Amino acid sequence: PPKKERGNKKLAKEMAMCRTVLAELEAHDEAWPFLLPVNTKQFPTYKKIIKSPMDLSTIKKRINEGVYKSKDEFTADMRIIFNNCETFNEDDSPVGKAGHSMRTLFEARWLELNPQ
Ligand SMILES: Cc1ncccc1N[C@@H](C)c1cnc2ccsc2c1
């Protein structure tokens, strides 16, 4: 089949995998801090400190709207969530701890589905 068709099939498979991992993270007990964009009325300094806000609902929207051109763009947005969390939250805070465990869960699951 033509290159473009092959590429679209490859991307569709990659996005299906991204959807699977996203759904698993969303279902996790410690996902609550990351499900929706941080409310900047509740956390007024957040906008100033965090230059690229990201959350699981935004990633889901981007998958469904066809924004990602590769699985690497998906993983880059996922890692922004966890890096933002480390920037803003103390490691021993509830949100900080949730960020570390969710990052560990994500990276382990991603490796399972993407053996290097
Ligand atoms: C991931 C993150 N980073 C920095 C600030 C907030 C958040 N998450 C929000 C949902 C959040 C996190 N924690 C609480 C505690 C009471 S409301 C609320 C909302």
The ligand as an ORCA input file, in Angstrom:
! r2SCAN-3c Opt
* xyz 0 1
  C      -1.496     18.538     39.763
  C      -1.584     19.792     40.554
  N      -0.459     20.519     40.697
  C      -0.478     21.662     41.401
  C      -1.638     22.119     41.999
  C      -2.820     21.390     41.866
  C      -2.807     20.210     41.125
  N      -3.953     19.458     40.980
  C      -5.274     19.939     41.353
  C      -6.344     19.082     40.675
  C      -5.502     19.921     42.837
  C      -4.593     19.337     43.691
  N      -4.757     19.302     45.020
  C      -5.853     19.862     45.580
  C      -6.184     19.921     46.975
  C      -7.356     20.545     47.208
  S      -8.061     21.041     45.734
  C      -6.805     20.445     44.754
  C      -6.650     20.479     43.372
*
